[in-house]
Amino acid sequence: MALDIYNMIVEVVGVLPNELQFVYGFLTIFMFMILILCVSMPFILIYKWGGR
């Protein structure tokens, strides 16, 4: 799964020189956090709207 996210980032950003390879890592971590947030958002909303 992480490799799929990395390949998507490389496809979107394009080829970068060796000095800027760290951008792929930062964007991969950022997209992974967004993915985790999107997966957990329904559970967060159910907890928030449900009875406490």
C-alpha positions, -999 to 999 in steps of 0.1 A, spaced: 0 0 0 28 25 9 45 17 -25 12 25 -43 11 59 -25 47 65 -34 42 56 -70 12 80 -72 33 108 -57 60 102 -83 35 102 -111 19 135 -99 51 154 -91 72 140 -119 109 133 -120 130 153 -96 168 157 -94 187 138 -67 189 169 -45 151 170 -42 143 133 -36 133 141 0 101 158 -14 88 123 -24 92 112 12 75 142 27 46 140 3 42 102 8 40 107 46 15 136 41 -7 115 17 -6 85 41 -18 108 70 -46 121 48 -56 85 39 -57 76 76 -78 107 84 -103 98 56 -106 62 68 -111 72 104 -134 102 99 -167 82 98 -158 67 132 -150 101 146 -182 116 134 -203 86 147 -186 91 181 -192 128 180 -228 127 170 -237 96 190 -246 97 227 -217 102 249 
